Amino acid sequence: MTSITRNLPWFIRDLGVSIVGQECYTSLIENLDIGDVQCIKYSVSKGLGIGIVLGGSIMKVPQVLLIVNARSARGLSLSAYVLETLSYAITLAYSFRNSFPFSTYGENFFLTLQNALITLLIIFYSPPSPSKNTQLLSGVVSLIAIAGTLAVLPQSALTTLQLATLPLSLFSKLPQIQQNSRARSTGQLSAFAVISQIAGCAARLFTTAAEVGDPLVAAGFVLALLLNLVLGWQLYLYWGQGTQGSKEKSEYAYELVEAVNEKVKAEEVHESVPWQPAPVHHRVATPPPRASSAAGTRKWARKVD
């Protein structure tokens, strides 16, 4: 068997070496040494990391589609997404500056972009207001300013900000948890996104311990895992609730619109008929009976006589 694994095509060998390194590729693939626990642990971590990065690239896509298809961001907290986006961006910048392997933080790049889009969609689909366009423009400018600031901050400041992601993670989830609790519904919150985050945080604890060993990063994932578990429990607890109320509201609104339309149509029909005066009925008077003259009476009386 080793004669086969040692003569694999060059592109397979190069891919394997780029993922697990020359030492572990030789031990696990070429020599088939399944007793090398350290390399097995490292290889599992790499596999999980790549899977998390790929999953992170589409994790929030269902949430985006839910908002766009419903043309509503009902049940989503704007402050929660703003803080969560900031937390992802800080972790991305901190990990990149420390030259961590991309497989240990790559999903933060995709999640930052997706969260930024969801934040703008929440503003776009908020109730109409004169300042909506201003809010959208402010959101875009703020995102660009944050990205530029994180790119030029010194390493010591980034370390402090990475420590600040712990309370950011807490405060980014609390508004969403509180909103779900008040509404007794999770609204347009995507179950796929929440479940993926729970699985991703659990896997990230393993990959961080195996490849990075940074306690700040690990603490952030522990807190995020706990908060995402709370959101997952709320999804289970409030599953299907709020849908009936929304359906009844939609039916009531439909009936109200139909009634208004019928009233408008009736008024238009009434106004389209030309005005005609009411017919005038002339009463024909009956001529009074002719009074018999006294002369005629006398004349008849003589004849009878």
KEVO-180114 format. One record per residue (C-alpha): x, y, z. Coordinates in steps of 0.05 Angstrom, whole numbers, padded with zeros to 5 digits, always signed. Layout:
<kelos>
+--------+--------+--------+
:   east :  north :     up :
+--------+--------+--------+
:      X :      Y :      Z :
...
+--------+--------+--------+
</kelos>
This chain:
<kelos>
+--------+--------+--------+
:   east :  north :     up :
+--------+--------+--------+
: +00000 : +00000 : +00000 :
: +00057 : +00048 : +00016 :
: +00083 : +00037 : -00054 :
: +00019 : +00069 : -00080 :
: +00015 : +00126 : -00029 :
: +00088 : +00145 : -00042 :
: +00076 : +00151 : -00117 :
: +00013 : +00193 : -00119 :
: +00007 : +00246 : -00174 :
: +00045 : +00310 : -00160 :
: -00017 : +00353 : -00155 :
: -00046 : +00309 : -00100 :
: +00020 : +00309 : -00063 :
: +00026 : +00385 : -00067 :
: -00045 : +00394 : -00043 :
: -00034 : +00348 : +00016 :
: +00031 : +00382 : +00035 :
: +00000 : +00451 : +00031 :
: -00055 : +00429 : +00079 :
: -00020 : +00387 : +00132 :
: +00053 : +00402 : +00120 :
: +00111 : +00359 : +00094 :
: +00123 : +00322 : +00160 :
: +00051 : +00301 : +00172 :
: +00040 : +00284 : +00098 :
: +00100 : +00238 : +00099 :
: +00078 : +00206 : +00164 :
: +00004 : +00196 : +00150 :
: +00000 : +00189 : +00075 :
: +00066 : +00161 : +00051 :
: +00083 : +00118 : +00112 :
: +00011 : +00106 : +00134 :
: +00031 : +00115 : +00207 :
: -00037 : +00117 : +00242 :
: -00002 : +00119 : +00309 :
: +00023 : +00190 : +00299 :
: -00028 : +00223 : +00345 :
: +00001 : +00293 : +00338 :
: -00005 : +00292 : +00262 :
: -00074 : +00261 : +00265 :
: -00097 : +00316 : +00312 :
: -00066 : +00369 : +00268 :
: -00097 : +00340 : +00205 :
: -00166 : +00336 : +00236 :
: -00159 : +00408 : +00258 :
: -00140 : +00429 : +00187 :
: -00199 : +00391 : +00158 :
: -00247 : +00423 : +00207 :
: -00217 : +00491 : +00194 :
: -00225 : +00486 : +00119 :
: -00297 : +00461 : +00128 :
: -00313 : +00519 : +00174 :
: -00285 : +00569 : +00124 :
: -00325 : +00539 : +00067 :
: -00388 : +00537 : +00111 :
: -00376 : +00609 : +00134 :
: -00376 : +00632 : +00061 :
: -00450 : +00614 : +00056 :
: -00472 : +00614 : +00129 :
: -00512 : +00678 : +00126 :
: -00538 : +00670 : +00055 :
: -00603 : +00638 : +00078 :
: -00613 : +00697 : +00125 :
: -00603 : +00746 : +00068 :
: -00653 : +00707 : +00024 :
: -00704 : +00706 : +00081 :
: -00701 : +00781 : +00087 :
: -00703 : +00795 : +00012 :
: -00760 : +00745 : -00003 :
: -00802 : +00770 : +00055 :
: -00783 : +00843 : +00041 :
: -00780 : +00849 : +00116 :
: -00728 : +00845 : +00172 :
: -00780 : +00832 : +00226 :
: -00751 : +00801 : +00288 :
: -00678 : +00821 : +00273 :
: -00642 : +00869 : +00319 :
: -00602 : +00923 : +00283 :
: -00557 : +00936 : +00344 :
: -00542 : +00861 : +00349 :
: -00518 : +00857 : +00277 :
: -00477 : +00921 : +00283 :
: -00440 : +00895 : +00344 :
: -00432 : +00826 : +00314 :
: -00403 : +00854 : +00250 :
: -00354 : +00896 : +00289 :
: -00333 : +00835 : +00330 :
: -00321 : +00793 : +00267 :
: -00280 : +00850 : +00235 :
: -00235 : +00857 : +00297 :
: -00222 : +00782 : +00300 :
: -00206 : +00781 : +00226 :
: -00156 : +00838 : +00232 :
: -00124 : +00810 : +00295 :
: -00115 : +00741 : +00265 :
: -00087 : +00768 : +00200 :
: -00037 : +00812 : +00236 :
: -00013 : +00753 : +00278 :
: -00003 : +00711 : +00215 :
: -00049 : +00656 : +00239 :
: -00065 : +00602 : +00187 :
: -00124 : +00624 : +00143 :
: -00160 : +00560 : +00160 :
: -00165 : +00583 : +00233 :
: -00201 : +00649 : +00219 :
: -00221 : +00652 : +00145 :
: -00296 : +00648 : +00159 :
: -00292 : +00715 : +00194 :
: -00276 : +00748 : +00127 :
: -00339 : +00720 : +00095 :
: -00382 : +00731 : +00157 :
: -00361 : +00804 : +00162 :
: -00383 : +00816 : +00090 :
: -00448 : +00779 : +00099 :
: -00464 : +00813 : +00165 :
: -00450 : +00881 : +00134 :
: -00500 : +00866 : +00079 :
: -00553 : +00842 : +00129 :
: -00543 : +00905 : +00170 :
: -00557 : +00949 : +00109 :
: -00618 : +00906 : +00091 :
: -00646 : +00915 : +00161 :
: -00641 : +00991 : +00152 :
: -00669 : +00986 : +00081 :
: -00730 : +00946 : +00101 :
: -00744 : +00986 : +00165 :
: -00810 : +01025 : +00168 :
: -00811 : +01085 : +00121 :
: -00780 : +01148 : +00149 :
: -00752 : +01212 : +00119 :
: -00682 : +01195 : +00145 :
: -00678 : +01124 : +00116 :
: -00632 : +01145 : +00058 :
: -00588 : +01182 : +00107 :
: -00583 : +01121 : +00152 :
: -00564 : +01077 : +00093 :
: -00510 : +01125 : +00071 :
: -00484 : +01131 : +00143 :
: -00482 : +01055 : +00148 :
: -00440 : +01049 : +00085 :
: -00392 : +01104 : +00106 :
: -00385 : +01073 : +00176 :
: -00368 : +01005 : +00148 :
: -00314 : +01035 : +00103 :
: -00286 : +01076 : +00161 :
: -00282 : +01015 : +00207 :
: -00246 : +00974 : +00155 :
: -00195 : +01030 : +00143 :
: -00184 : +01040 : +00218 :
: -00172 : +00967 : +00232 :
: -00122 : +00964 : +00174 :
: -00077 : +01018 : +00203 :
: -00083 : +01006 : +00278 :
: -00019 : +00983 : +00314 :
: -00013 : +00912 : +00339 :
: -00020 : +00932 : +00413 :
: -00086 : +00968 : +00398 :
: -00112 : +00907 : +00360 :
: -00096 : +00863 : +00420 :
: -00137 : +00909 : +00464 :
: -00194 : +00907 : +00414 :
: -00191 : +00832 : +00411 :
: -00201 : +00831 : +00486 :
: -00260 : +00878 : +00476 :
: -00294 : +00827 : +00429 :
: -00315 : +00788 : +00492 :
: -00364 : +00841 : +00515 :
: -00380 : +00857 : +00442 :
: -00401 : +00784 : +00432 :
: -00443 : +00788 : +00494 :
: -00478 : +00853 : +00476 :
: -00486 : +00832 : +00403 :
: -00529 : +00772 : +00422 :
: -00567 : +00801 : +00482 :
: -00610 : +00849 : +00440 :
: -00631 : +00792 : +00394 :
: -00645 : +00746 : +00453 :
: -00686 : +00800 : +00488 :
: -00725 : +00816 : +00425 :
: -00741 : +00742 : +00414 :
: -00764 : +00737 : +00486 :
: -00809 : +00799 : +00482 :
: -00841 : +00779 : +00416 :
: -00846 : +00705 : +00435 :
: -00821 : +00693 : +00364 :
: -00756 : +00691 : +00326 :
: -00784 : +00728 : +00266 :
: -00740 : +00723 : +00204 :
: -00681 : +00693 : +00243 :
: -00650 : +00638 : +00202 :
: -00646 : +00570 : +00236 :
: -00591 : +00548 : +00188 :
: -00548 : +00607 : +00208 :
: -00557 : +00595 : +00283 :
: -00543 : +00520 : +00279 :
: -00483 : +00532 : +00235 :
: -00455 : +00582 : +00285 :
: -00463 : +00533 : +00342 :
: -00427 : +00478 : +00303 :
: -00374 : +00528 : +00279 :
: -00359 : +00555 : +00348 :
: -00352 : +00485 : +00377 :
: -00304 : +00464 : +00321 :
: -00265 : +00529 : +00327 :
: -00250 : +00514 : +00400 :
: -00214 : +00451 : +00377 :
: -00177 : +00484 : +00318 :
: -00156 : +00543 : +00361 :
: -00127 : +00497 : +00414 :
: -00092 : +00454 : +00362 :
: -00062 : +00507 : +00317 :
: -00064 : +00576 : +00351 :
: -00065 : +00569 : +00426 :
: -00087 : +00641 : +00436 :
: -00130 : +00646 : +00499 :
: -00164 : +00711 : +00476 :
: -00189 : +00678 : +00412 :
: -00210 : +00616 : +00450 :
: -00249 : +00656 : +00502 :
: -00286 : +00692 : +00447 :
: -00309 : +00626 : +00417 :
: -00330 : +00599 : +00485 :
: -00375 : +00660 : +00498 :
: -00402 : +00659 : +00426 :
: -00419 : +00585 : +00433 :
: -00458 : +00596 : +00498 :
: -00498 : +00654 : +00468 :
: -00512 : +00617 : +00403 :
: -00538 : +00558 : +00445 :
: -00588 : +00606 : +00477 :
: -00611 : +00629 : +00408 :
: -00617 : +00557 : +00387 :
: -00660 : +00542 : +00448 :
: -00704 : +00601 : +00430 :
: -00712 : +00575 : +00359 :
: -00736 : +00509 : +00387 :
: -00780 : +00542 : +00439 :
: -00814 : +00592 : +00392 :
: -00814 : +00550 : +00329 :
: -00877 : +00567 : +00289 :
: -00901 : +00620 : +00338 :
: -00915 : +00688 : +00309 :
: -00932 : +00657 : +00241 :
: -01005 : +00651 : +00258 :
: -01009 : +00722 : +00283 :
: -00976 : +00748 : +00221 :
: -01023 : +00707 : +00177 :
: -01084 : +00735 : +00213 :
: -01057 : +00806 : +00206 :
: -01046 : +00794 : +00132 :
: -01116 : +00768 : +00122 :
: -01146 : +00826 : +00160 :
: -01105 : +00876 : +00119 :
: -01128 : +00841 : +00055 :
: -01201 : +00845 : +00075 :
: -01193 : +00918 : +00093 :
: -01161 : +00934 : +00027 :
: -01217 : +00897 : -00010 :
: -01270 : +00935 : +00027 :
: -01237 : +01002 : +00011 :
: -01231 : +00983 : -00062 :
: -01304 : +00964 : -00066 :
: -01324 : +01030 : -00035 :
: -01281 : +01069 : -00084 :
: -01310 : +01031 : -00143 :
: -01381 : +01045 : -00119 :
: -01366 : +01119 : -00114 :
: -01335 : +01119 : -00183 :
: -01396 : +01085 : -00213 :
: -01442 : +01135 : -00179 :
: -01402 : +01194 : -00205 :
: -01399 : +01166 : -00276 :
: -01477 : +01167 : -00283 :
: -01498 : +01236 : -00312 :
: -01542 : +01278 : -00268 :
: -01615 : +01276 : -00286 :
: -01668 : +01319 : -00255 :
: -01724 : +01284 : -00219 :
: -01786 : +01277 : -00263 :
: -01840 : +01328 : -00247 :
: -01910 : +01298 : -00242 :
: -01964 : +01348 : -00260 :
: -02030 : +01334 : -00225 :
: -02089 : +01341 : -00271 :
: -02146 : +01373 : -00235 :
: -02215 : +01342 : -00243 :
: -02264 : +01394 : -00268 :
: -02319 : +01410 : -00218 :
: -02389 : +01383 : -00232 :
: -02433 : +01430 : -00271 :
: -02487 : +01460 : -00229 :
: -02557 : +01452 : -00256 :
: -02592 : +01518 : -00270 :
: -02659 : +01536 : -00241 :
: -02688 : +01551 : -00310 :
: -02675 : +01482 : -00335 :
: -02710 : +01454 : -00274 :
: -02770 : +01494 : -00285 :
: -02771 : +01474 : -00359 :
: -02772 : +01400 : -00341 :
: -02822 : +01412 : -00288 :
: -02871 : +01443 : -00338 :
: -02863 : +01386 : -00385 :
: -02880 : +01337 : -00331 :
: -02940 : +01377 : -00312 :
+--------+--------+--------+
</kelos>
